Amino acid sequence: MSGRLRLGILAAVLAGMAGLWGLVVLMTPQQTSEQTSEQRPEQLVLRETHFAQLPGWEADTHAEALAALVRSCKIMQRQPAAQPLLGDARLGLTAGDFHTACAGVENVSAAQARAYFEAAFVPFRIQNNDRDSGLITGYFEPELKGARQQTQAYTAPVLARPSDLVTVDLGDFRPSWQGERTAGRVVDGRLQPYPTRAAIMEGALAGRGLEQVWLPSSVDAFFLHIQGSGRVLLEIGPGAGTVIRLSYAGHNGHPYTAIGGPMVARGYVPRDGVSMASIRAWLQTHPEQAHEVMNLNASYIFFSEQAVEHPDLGPPGAQAALLTPGRSVAVDTRYHALGLPMWLELPQPSPVAPEGPVRQLVVAQDTGSAIRGPVRADYFAGTGDAAGAIAGEMREQGRLTVLLPRAVAERARRVDW
C-alpha cells in the first residue's frame, strides 16, 4: 500500500490499493542491467528448504506472527473447502488446504507457536527465475485531522465508493489474467472507463453526496490515497473528538502513475533528495502547480468509514483481516495466496532494524497494484508518524521463504519449477 531511497536509477511504483503506497523506487545500475540483459518474464520458482536453514528462525517471537495468522485462519475457515484461492495455479491452493493447517490454531499457546509452524507447514525459498532476492518496501496508516463538513480550514473531500463503480476480476474471464483487476461503469450495456483523478477533482462526481470527511488540503487527501487507509481525528462539528478509520473501498480503475519521477525530471526535487517528505513539502509550497502534478496520477481511491475497535492493529487488508504492525505484508497474489506465512530476511541494517538484519515471520494479508513479482513484499509498519518514518525510508533488497501447508507442499514437490 514511501519515500524510501537508495542511490541508483529512478523508477516509479505505487502500492495504492488496499492500503499500500509508493512514490519512487530506486534501482542500482546492476539491477537495471540485469533486467535489461535478461529480458525474461517473471517466473515463480520454489525450492524446498528446512526451518533449520532459515537464518534467525529459532530467535524469532513466533507468537506475534501466530496472532496475525489466527485472524487469517478465521476468514479462511468460513470459506468452502473447495473454494480456490489466488496464487500460482500450479499449486492449486484452496481454502480446504488451510482448514487443516488452521485446525486448532486458536488454542496454540505462545510457547507452542514455533512448534505449530514447524508441524503444519513446510518452508520453500521463493525465487524469480534464478534470483532469490527482491524489493521489500514499507507502508503505514497515517493519522490525520478532519471534519464532517467543509470549512475554510477543511477543504479537501474524501469520497465514498460511487454506486455505479464496477470492479472486474479479469481472472474470471481468462486464466492468464488471474490476479488482474480493472474498474469502470456500465454505459449503454458496455463497461466504460471511470473518470480520471483530474476529472474527479474538477467535479465529475460532484452533487452525488459522496463526501464523507473533509481534510485540510488536497495534498493530505493525495497521500491518504497513496496509503489506502488512515485514521482521522474529527476536530470540529458532528463527532468532534472521535477517531474514525477510512479504509480502501475501491478505485477508479486507472493505472497509478508515481509522481516522483516526473518531479525529478522537471527539477522540482533533486534526484538524490527525493523522499516522501520532500515531495510533500514541494506540493504544499507550490499549490498552483501541485494539482497538475498530482493529476499525473490518474488513479483515484474511494473509502469506507470504519470504527477503530482495535487501536493496536491496522486497517483490514485485502484479505479482510486487520493488519498486524511488523507481521503483515502485502504480496503479489498472482504468485502467493493471502494467508500464507512467510519468512522475511533483510540481510543489511534497515529502517526496521538499524543495527542489524531483519529476520522474522510475517503473514501475507494484503496486496497492491505496485506489488509485482514473486520476490516482492510491502511491510506494514503500523500507524502514525513513527511507523511512517520507517515506511518512508524502507526500500531494501530481501529474501522471502513461503511456508506452505503440508498438503500443498506435496503438490509443490511435483511441480517442475
Protein Blocks (a to p, Z undefined) as FASTA:
>chain_A
ZZddceddddddddfeghiacfbdcddfklmmmmmmnopacddddddddfklmghklmpc
fklmmmmmmmmmmmmmmpcfklccedjfklopafklmmmmmgoklmpcfklmmmmmmmmp
ccddddehjacbdcddddddddddddfbdcfklmbdcddddfklccddfklmomklgoia
cddddeehiacddddfklmmnopmgonlpafbdcfbfklmmmmmmnopacdddfbhjhih
iacddddfbdehiacddfklmmmmnomacfklgcfklmmmmmmmmmmlmmmmmmmpmbdc
dddddddfblmbccddfkopacdehiaccddfklbcghiacddddfbacfklmnbccddd
dddfbdcfklgcjbdcdddfbgcjklmmmmmmgccdddddddddfklmmmmmmpcZZ
